[in-house]
Amino acid sequence: MVRALEWVDEEGALRIIDQTVLPTDERYFDITSVDALVQAIVSLAVRGAPALGAAGAFGVVIAMNEATANSWDPARLQSEVDKIRTARPTAVNLAWGVDQASAVMSQGIDAVLVRAKDVMAEDEAANRQLSKLGADWILERCGKSKVSIVTHCNTGALATAGWGTAYGIIHELFDRQALTLVYADETRPLLQGARLTGWELEQNGIPYVIEADGASSSTILNGRVDVAIIGADRIAANGDSANKVGSVALALACQRRGIPFIVAAPFSTVDLAIASGDEIAIEERDQKEVLEFATVRTTPRGAVGFNPAFDVTPHDLISAIVTERGVVEPSRPGSSLSGLAS
């Protein structure tokens, strides 16, 4: 299984696979500075909410190493940690991972490194558990021995500390011989579905096709799939879910067709401090991402780009939210994410 990131003790570095050059190049580089980590996060060299959580935790180790090497005072160190924490505003896992590691800073760098490694191990274990729960739920709800799936963006090992969330459920179904075909949305404008999900599906031998984002709704309405599964970057207390822009279109089509629309994420992605998706800050990225393709201008010179990285799916369009702690059906009376908190 590919690793989006791993800690290299000998180098004191966070090694990541550069996801901006996949699938044509498989390139790794080692990060030893806060600025390099922030750049990797902003450029999407490392991405995916759970992976960002692990990166944030290891980022505290990197900041403490830099503080020692450069004789930073406590205020400078905290400022650098905060720089990592706020590098991307929508994904709650990044801040959560930083907070997990920061909580033990007073115990020294060795304790912080242990906590960061625990964050990574716990994420993979959570992903494997939620994948089993999600596969069980799908097969029971659909009443079929095999299902076809549509998914959006990338939620596999590349987006997590290991295994995957929505992709993890797909992989679990494939391992159970309960999967027919995966429709992977290309995921404009940076093609995380075509480049990254396609690459992982190819690596794992899972049958798939790549489709344009605009095709996904008709794929659902024409009865080609039994269920849609996506990941999440932040889930509000009421179940509203932020994910890669384009997710809402799948949810609306699933509601019209009457098939399940599932959000899969570790419980660390649930933000019980916000009541609804109205409180989720949506990152807007560089307009060049929609005005150009591979650095080639594809729009009129006077065009202005609008490039929200995420959208928010209302909870009443979500059939199930799958976490390692259990499955919540947001529209069912008495079904609450807060009940999984303890």
TORZAZA-235636 format. One record per atom (N, C-alpha, C): residue in three letters; x, y, z. Coordinates in steps of 0.05 Angstrom, whole numbers, plus 5000, padded with zeros to 4 digits. Layout:
% residues N
ALAXYZ ...
//
This chain:
% residues 342
MET501749765000 MET500050005000 MET501850255000 VAL501250434982 VAL502750684981 VAL502250855006 ARG504251005014 ARG503951175038 ARG504151465028 ALA502151625036 ALA502151905029 ALA504352045044 LEU504951955068 LEU507052075085 LEU508051875105 GLU510551905114 GLU511651745135 GLU513951895147 TRP514451835173 TRP516551965187 TRP519151805184 VAL521351935177 VAL523951815174 VAL525651885198 ASP525951705217 ASP527351765242 ASP530251845236 GLU531551705217 GLU534351755212 GLU534852035202 GLU532952145187 GLU533252415176 GLU531852625192 GLY530152545211 GLY528552735226 GLY526752895207 ALA525552745187 ALA524052875166 ALA521452735161 LEU519552895150 LEU517052785141 LEU517252735111 ARG517152485103 ARG517452405075 ARG514652385063 ILE514152535041 ILE511552525028 ILE511852454999 ILE509752334988 ILE509652304959 ILE508452554947 ASP509652654926 ASP508752904914 ASP506252844896 GLN503952914907 GLN501452844892 GLN500853024869 THR502453244866 THR501953424844 THR503053304817 VAL504753104819 VAL505952994794 VAL504952714788 LEU503352594805 LEU502152334799 LEU499952374777 PRO499452174760 PRO500551904760 PRO503051864743 THR503952084729 THR506252044711 THR508852004725 ASP509152134748 ASP511652104764 ASP511052024792 GLU512651854803 GLU512451774832 GLU514851894846 ARG514552124857 ARG516752274868 ARG516252324898 TYR518352284914 TYR518252324942 TYR520152544950 PHE519552694971 PHE521552874982 PHE521152905012 ASP523352975025 ASP523452995054 ASP523153285063 ILE521353325083 ILE520753585094 ILE521953615121 THR523553835125 THR524853875151 THR524454165161 SER522754315147 SER522254595156 SER519254655155 VAL518354835172 VAL515554915172 VAL514755035145 ASP516455205134 ASP515755335109 ASP515355125087 ALA517054925086 ALA516854715066 ALA514254555070 LEU513554505095 LEU511054355100 LEU508654525092 VAL508554775099 VAL506354945092 VAL506054955061 GLN508254985047 GLN508254995018 GLN507154725007 ALA507954505019 ALA506954245009 ALA503954215014 ILE502954325036 ILE500154315042 ILE498554495023 VAL499454745019 VAL498054935002 VAL498054844973 SER500254734964 SER500554644936 SER499154384930 LEU498154244951 LEU496853984950 LEU498753764943 ALA501353804949 ALA503253584947 ALA502453374968 VAL501453454991 VAL500153285010 VAL497453395015 ARG495353225014 ARG492653315015 ARG490853085025 GLY488253155029 GLY486452955041 GLY486253005070 ALA483853035081 ALA483553115109 ALA485052945129 PRO484752675128 PRO486252515148 PRO489352535145 ALA490252545120 ALA493152575116 ALA494152845126 LEU492453055123 LEU493253315134 LEU493353305164 GLY491653145177 GLY491753115206 GLY494453005215 ALA495352795201 ALA497952685208 ALA500252875202 ALA499953015179 ALA502053205171 ALA502153435192 GLY499853515202 GLY499853725222 GLY501153645248 ALA500753395256 ALA501953295280 ALA505053275277 PHE505953175255 PHE508853165250 PHE509953445246 GLY508353625237 GLY509253895233 GLY510054025260 VAL508753955281 VAL509654055307 VAL512453955314 VAL513053705308 VAL515753595312 VAL517753755295 ILE517053805270 ILE518853965253 ILE519254245264 ALA517154375273 ALA517454635285 ALA519254635310 MET518954435326 MET520654415350 MET523554365343 ASN524054205323 ASN526754165313 ASN527954425303 GLU526454575288 GLU527354825278 GLU527855025301 ALA526155025321 ALA526455205343 ALA529155145358 THR529754895361 THR532354825374 THR534754905357 ALA534554855331 ALA536854915313 ALA537255215310 ASN535155375312 ASN535355665307 ASN534855835331 SER534655715355 SER534355855380 SER531956035380 TRP529655935370 TRP527156085371 TRP526256115399 ASP525056345405 ASP523756375432 ASP520956245430 PRO519656205454 PRO517056065454 PRO514956195436 ALA515056465435 ALA513056595418 ALA513456535388 ARG515856525379 ARG516456455351 ARG515656175346 LEU516255995364 LEU515455715360 LEU512455695357 GLN510955825375 GLN508055805373 GLN506955925347 SER508256145338 SER507456265313 SER507856075290 GLU510055925290 GLU510555725268 GLU508555495269 VAL507955405293 VAL505955195296 VAL503155295286 ASP502455545293 ASP499955655283 ASP499955675253 LYS502155735241 LYS502355755212 LYS501555485199 ILE502455275210 ILE501655005200 ILE498654965204 ARG497755025228 ARG494954975236 ARG492955105217 THR493655335206 THR491755495190 THR492455485160 ALA494155305152 ALA495055295124 ALA492755245104 ARG490755085113 ARG488355045097 ARG485955065116 PRO484055245111 PRO481955305131 PRO479655105133 THR479054965111 THR476554805111 THR476954535125 ALA479154405121 ALA479554135132 ALA480154155162 VAL478354055178 VAL478654075207 VAL480953895217 ASN481553685202 ASN483553495212 ASN486353615214 LEU487053815198 LEU489653935199 LEU489954065227 ALA488054235234 ALA488254365261 ALA488054155283 TRP486453955279 TRP486153745300 TRP488753605304 GLY490153535282 GLY492753395285 GLY494853565299 VAL494953825291 VAL496754015305 VAL496154025335 ASP493554035341 ASP492754055369 ASP493453805385 GLN493153575372 GLN493853325385 GLN496753325394 ALA498553405376 ALA501353405382 ALA502153635400 SER500853875396 SER501554105413 SER500854055442 ALA498953885447 ALA498053835475 ALA500253715492 VAL502253595480 VAL504353465495 VAL507053595491 MET507053845480 MET509553985475 MET511154025501 SER509754065522 SER511154115548 SER512753875557 GLN512153645546 GLN513453395554 GLN515953345538 GLY516453515518 GLY518853485502 GLY518353365474 ILE520353385457 ILE519953315429 ILE519553015426 ASP520752845443 ASP520252555440 ASP517352485445 ALA516052615464 ALA513252565469 ALA511552665446 VAL512252885434 VAL510752985411 VAL511052795387 LEU513452695383 LEU513852505361 LEU512152245365 VAL512152145389 VAL510451915396 VAL507551965390 ARG506652205398 ARG503752265393 ARG503152285363 ALA505052405348 ALA504652435319 ALA504452155306 LYS506251975314 LYS506151705303 LYS503551565311 ASP502651625335 ASP500051505344 ASP497751605327 VAL497751865321 VAL495651985303 VAL495551835277 MET497951785265 MET498051645240 MET496951355242 ALA497851215262 ALA496950935266 ALA494050925272 GLU493051105288 GLU490151105295 GLU488451165271 ASP489451335253 ASP487851405229 ASP487551155211 GLU489651005207 GLU489450775190 GLU487550565203 ALA487850525229 ALA486050335243 ALA483150425240 ALA482650685243 ALA479950795241 ALA478850755212 ASN480550795192 ASN479650765165 ASN478850475159 ARG480450285169 ARG479850005164 ARG477249925178 GLN476750035202 GLN474249975216 GLN471850095202 LEU472050345195 LEU469750475181 LEU469150345154 SER471250245141 SER470850105116 SER469149855119 LYS469649715140 LYS467949475145 LYS465149545152 LEU464749755169 LEU462049845176 LEU460649945151 GLY462050095134 GLY460750205110 GLY459949995091 ALA461749795086 ALA461149575068 ALA458649415078 ASP458549365104 ASP456249225115 ASP453749375110 TRP453749645116 TRP451449805113 TRP450449815084 ILE452349845065 ILE451549855037 ILE450249595027 LEU451449365033 LEU450449115024 LEU447749055036 GLU447349135061 GLU444749095074 GLU442649285062 ARG443349535058 ARG441449725048 ARG440749675018 CYS442749605002 CYS442249564974 CYS441049294968 GLY441449094986 GLY440248834982 GLY441348684958 LYS443948744952 LYS445248614929 LYS447748474938 SER448548274924 SER451148144930 SER453448294918 LYS452948454897 LYS454948624884 LYS453848894878 VAL455449104880 VAL454549374875 VAL456449524857 SER455449714843 SER457049914828 SER456950174843 ILE459150324842 ILE459550554859 ILE460550794842 VAL459651034849 VAL460851274839 VAL462151424863 THR464451534858 THR465851684879 THR467051934867 HIS467752124885 HIS468652394876 HIS471152464891 CYS473152564877 CYS475752644887 CYS477352394895 ASN479152424914 ASN480852204923 ASN480752164953 THR480151924961 THR479751864990 THR481251614998 GLY483251534982 GLY484751284988 GLY487151335006 ALA489151155003 ALA491551175019 ALA492951435015 LEU492651554991 LEU493951804985 LEU492752035001 ALA490252005010 ALA488952225024 ALA488852175054 THR490051965063 THR489851885091 THR492651795101 ALA492651705126 ALA495151585137 ALA495451295128 GLY493351185115 GLY493450915106 GLY490650805100 TRP490350645079 TRP487950505071 TRP485950675057 GLY484750865071 GLY482751035058 GLY480051045072 THR478451245065 THR475751275077 THR473651175057 ALA472651355040 ALA470751255019 ALA472051045002 TYR474551094994 TYR476050904978 TYR476450644994 GLY476850675020 GLY477150435037 GLY474750255036 ILE472350375036 ILE469850215033 ILE469850075006 ILE470650224985 ILE470750104958 ILE472649864959 HIS474949904971 HIS477049684972 HIS475949444988 GLU474549505010 GLU473449295026 GLU471349135010 LEU469649264995 LEU467649134979 LEU469048964957 PHE471149074945 PHE472648924925 PHE473848674937 ASP475048694961 ASP476148464975 ASP474048254981 ARG471648334985 ARG469348154991 ARG468148034965 GLN469248114942 GLN468148044916 GLN465248144913 ALA464748374924 ALA462048494924 ALA461948754908 LEU463948794890 LEU464149034875 LEU464148974845 THR462449114830 THR462349074801 THR464149274786 LEU463749534792 LEU465249744777 LEU465150004793 VAL467350154790 VAL467550424803 VAL467550634781 TYR465750824783 TYR465751064767 TYR467251284783 ALA469551364774 ALA471151554788 ALA470951824773 ASP469752024787 ASP469652294775 ASP472452404772 GLU472852544750 GLU475552664745 GLU476252864766 THR474353014776 THR474653214798 THR476253464789 ARG474853634774 ARG475953884766 ARG476354074789 PRO478254264788 PRO480054314765 PRO482654174766 LEU483354044788 LEU486053924791 LEU486053624787 LEU483753504780 LEU483653224771 LEU484653024791 GLN483953064817 GLN484752874837 GLN483552604833 GLY481052594821 GLY479852334816 GLY481152194793 ALA481552334771 ALA482852214747 ALA485652134753 ARG487252314766 ARG490052264770 ARG490652074793 LEU489252124816 LEU490051994841 LEU488251744847 THR485651784846 THR483851554850 THR484251344828 GLY484551444803 GLY485051264781 GLY487651114785 TRP489751244794 TRP492251114800 TRP492050904821 GLU490650974843 GLU490250774865 GLU488650534855 LEU486450584841 LEU484850364831 LEU486450184813 GLU488150304796 GLU489850154779 GLU491849984795 GLN493050104815 GLN494949964832 GLN493649724846 ASN491149754854 ASN489749544869 ASN488249354852 GLY488249384826 GLY486849204808 GLY483849214810 ILE482749444818 ILE479849474821 ILE478749574794 PRO476649454784 PRO475449544758 PRO474249824761 TYR474949994741 TYR473950264743 TYR473850394715 VAL472350614714 VAL472450804692 VAL472651084703 ILE473951254687 ILE474051544694 ILE471951684679 GLU470451854692 GLU468352014678 GLU468652304684 ALA467752474666 ALA467752764670 ALA465852824693 ASP466453024709 ASP464753104731 ASP461853144722 GLY461553274699 GLY458853324688 GLY457253084681 ALA458652854680 ALA457252604673 ALA456052464697 SER456952534721 SER456252374745 SER453252374751 SER451952604747 SER449052604753 SER447452414735 SER448152414709 SER446652244691 SER447451944696 THR449951904704 THR450751634711 THR448951524733 ILE448351694753 ILE446651614775 ILE443751584765 LEU442751784751 LEU439851784743 LEU439251564723 ASN441251474708 ASN440851264688 ASN441150984700 GLY441550974727 GLY441550714740 GLY444150554737 ARG446350694731 ARG448850544727 ARG450250474753 VAL449450614775 VAL450750554801 VAL448650514822 ASP449550374843 ASP447750314865 ASP448050504889 VAL450350634890 VAL450950804913 VAL453150994906 ALA453151234919 ALA455251424916 ALA456651444943 ILE459351454943 ILE460851474968 ILE462951694964 ILE463051884983 ILE465052094983 ILE466352105010 GLY468452265012 GLY469752315038 GLY468752575049 ALA470252695068 ALA469452945080 ALA471953085091 ASP471853355090 ASP473953515102 ASP473053635128 ARG470453665132 ARG469353755157 ARG466353685158 ILE465453575180 ILE462653495183 ILE461553655207 ALA459453805203 ALA458253955225 ALA456653775243 ALA455853885266 ALA454353725286 ALA451753615275 ASN450453765257 ASN447953675246 ASN448253485222 GLY450753435214 GLY451253245192 GLY451853375165 ASP451553645163 ASP452453775139 ASP455353715134 SER456053665109 SER458753565104 SER460153715081 ALA462553815087 ALA464153955067 ALA466053755054 ASN466053755027 ASN467853575012 ASN468553724986 LYS470253594970 LYS471153714945 LYS468753824929 VAL469154054918 VAL466954184902 VAL465953994880 GLY463353974878 GLY462153784859 GLY460753564873 SER461153534899 SER459853324915 SER456853354916 VAL455953604919 VAL453053654921 VAL451553544897 ALA452653564873 ALA451253464849 ALA450653174851 LEU452553014863 LEU452052734866 LEU449852684886 ALA449852834908 ALA447752804928 ALA444952864918 LEU444753074902 LEU442153144891 LEU441152924871 ALA442952824855 ALA442152614836 ALA441452354851 CYS442852294872 CYS442152054888 CYS439452074901 GLN438852314911 GLN436152354923 GLN434052314902 ARG434452424878 ARG432452394856 ARG432152104848 ARG434351954847 ARG434351674839 ARG433351494861 GLY433651584886 GLY432951414908 GLY434951214916 ILE437551274913 ILE439651094921 ILE441351234943 PRO442851074958 PRO444351194981 PRO446651374972 PHE446951584987 PHE449151774985 PHE450651765012 ILE453151685012 ILE454551625037 ILE456951805039 VAL457351905063 VAL459852055071 VAL461451875090 ALA463951835083 ALA465651665100 ALA468051825109 ALA468551825136 ALA470751985147 ALA471251885175 PRO473751915184 PRO474251855213 PRO472852055230 PHE472351975255 PHE470752155273 PHE472252415278 SER474852425275 SER476352665278 SER475552885259 THR474152815237 THR473153005218 THR470553135226 VAL469253025246 VAL466853135257 VAL467453375275 ASP466353595270 ASP466753835286 ASP464153905301 LEU463953805325 LEU461553845340 LEU461254135351 ALA463454285347 ALA463354565356 ALA461754745337 ILE461254655313 ILE459654815295 ILE456954675290 ALA454854825290 ALA452154715289 ALA451454615261 SER452354755240 SER451554685213 SER453654765193 GLY453254685169 GLY455154755148 GLY455455045142 ASP453455215151 ASP453655495147 ASP456155615160 GLU457255475180 GLU459555575195 GLU462155465184 ILE462155315163 ILE464655205151 ILE465855405132 ALA468255485137 ALA469655665119 ALA470555515094 ILE469755615071 ILE470455485046 ILE472855615033 GLU474955455030 GLU477455555018 GLU476955624988 GLU477855864981 GLU477955934952 GLU480755934943 ARG481355784922 ARG484055744913 ARG484655934889 ASP487155934880 ASP488056104859 ASP486356074834 GLN485456304823 GLN483656294800 GLN485056164775 LYS487656164775 LYS489056044752 LYS488355744749 GLU487555614771 GLU486955334769 GLU484555284751 VAL482755474748 VAL480455434730 VAL480755594704 LEU482655774703 LEU483055934679 LEU485155804660 GLU486755614672 GLU488855484656 GLU488655184659 PHE489955044641 PHE490254754644 PHE493154694637 ALA494554574658 ALA497354504655 ALA498954754646 THR498354984658 THR499555244654 THR498855374627 VAL497155244611 VAL496355354586 VAL493655494589 ARG493455744582 ARG491055904584 ARG488855774567 THR486555724579 THR484255604563 THR481855784564 THR482056024574 THR479856204577 THR480656484565 PRO478656654559 PRO479356914549 PRO481057074569 ARG482757244558 ARG484557394575 ARG483157564596 GLY480757644590 GLY479257804610 GLY477657644630 ALA477657384628 ALA476057214646 ALA477157234674 VAL475257224693 VAL475957214722 VAL475056944732 GLY476756814747 GLY476156544757 GLY474756554785 PHE472956364789 PHE471756314815 PHE472356024822 ASN473855984844 ASN475055714848 ASN474755624877 PRO472255584887 PRO471855464913 PRO472855174913 ALA474355094933 ALA475554824933 ALA473454624943 PHE471454714958 PHE469554534971 PHE466754624967 ASP464754444971 ASP462054524975 ASP460954374999 VAL458654455008 VAL457454335032 VAL454854195024 THR454753935029 THR452353775024 THR450553785049 PRO448153885047 PRO446353885070 PRO445753605080 HIS445453585106 HIS445153325119 HIS442753165109 ASP440653315100 ASP438253165092 ASP438553035065 LEU440853085052 LEU441452945027 LEU443252705031 ILE444152665056 ILE446152455063 ILE444752225075 SER445051985063 SER443751745074 SER445151645099 ALA447751655099 ALA449251555121 ALA451951685123 ILE452851745148 ILE455551835153 ILE456951605167 VAL459051505156 VAL460451265166 VAL463051355179 THR463351295205 THR465851335219 THR466651075232 GLU469051065243 GLU469950825257 GLU468350765282 ARG466850965292 ARG465350935316 ARG462450835311 GLY461650845286 GLY459050755279 GLY457950905255 VAL455550835247 VAL454150955224 VAL451851115234 VAL451651365225 VAL449551545232 VAL447951615207 GLU445351595209 GLU443551675186 GLU442351945194 PRO443452165183 PRO442652435192 PRO439752495191 SER438252385172 SER435452455170 SER433652275187 ARG434852085200 ARG433151905217 ARG432852035245 PRO430452055256 PRO430052165282 PRO431652025303 GLY433052175321 GLY434552055342 GLY437351965334 SER438051985308 SER440751915299 SER442452165301 SER444552155317 SER446152395323 SER449152335323 LEU450652505311 LEU453552475312 LEU454652515340 SER453352685356 SER454252725383 SER454152475400 GLY452352295392 GLY452152035407 GLY454651865403 LEU456251925383 LEU458751765378 LEU461051885393 ALA460752115405 ALA462952265416 ALA464252125440 SER462651995456 SER463651875481 SER464951605475 
//
